[in-house]
Each structure stands twice: as C-alpha cells, then as structure tokens.
Amino acid sequence: MASLRVYSEPIMVRTSGKGTYELTDQIAEVVIRSGIVTGTATVFVQHTSCSLIIMENADPSARRDLEEFFDRLVPENAPYFEHDSEGPDDMPSHIRMVLTRSSEVIPLADSRMQLGTWQGIFLFEHRQAAHSRKLIVTVMGH
C-alpha cells in the first residue's frame, strides 16, 4: 500500500467587504498541484471575522438571502455588544464566524473534489471593510 502523502499550500483572498467569495476553482487547482488522487482536502481560514461555507453556487440569490439572514440574525450596532474596538461590525463578525465554520473537509476521488452539482466553497466575509484573508489548503491521501 502506498504511503499517505500530505501537501499544503496557502491561498490569499482579497475581499471588498461583506459577502461571499467563491474559492472552488482556486482550491481545485491546489488539489491538482498536490498530485494526490484519492483522499481529502481540508481548507482552513486563519481569521476570526470571516468563515468558510459550502453553499449553492448556481443562483447568486441564495447567497444574498444567506447574507440578509445573517444581517438580521446578528445585527450590527446592537447596544448589548461590549466588544466594538474595531467598529460596529467587530463583535457581529466574530459571532457570525462562530455560527458558521473556520474549516471544511472535502473528499477527493480521481484528483477532483467530490462536491455536489450545485455546491461551491466560499469565503464568507463578515466585515464591512476590504480585507486580505489567508487560507491554508491541506491535501492528504494517495
């Protein structure tokens, strides 16, 4: 049996503010560069005010509805938030991250992520201002 191989590569994502940013193609390119055919790809975001989601990637209105839902679920400028040193979106961005995920694991077969037909991997930016976000993609397998 072949030994387990591990390949890791950072991805930098520039956001222009709140919203969802599709990363599926960038992550697929890392999988190809890894040379791993069967295994898993783990994507991890190194920040506490954005997150990762697997979401509908065909109809942008689904993502807009998700963004609107989170705006209503965790509103900015809520008087009960104490942590606001970076502005009114500071604490809401941390809560939104906790309610979603900081990593995703996707199975691989034939050097391809086994996402469903309408699934895409997105960075979910929770801050109003533009940011540069660092993600680590780790591919493990044979």
Secondary structure as UniProt FT lines:
FT   STRAND          5..15
FT   STRAND          19..22
FT   HELIX           24..34
FT   STRAND          39..45
FT   STRAND          50..56
FT   HELIX           60..73
FT   TURN            76..77
FT   TURN            79..80
FT   TURN            85..86
FT   TURN            88..89
FT   HELIX           90..99
FT   STRAND          103..109
FT   TURN            110..111
FT   STRAND          112..113
FT   TURN            117..118
FT   STRAND          119..125
FT   STRAND          131..141
//
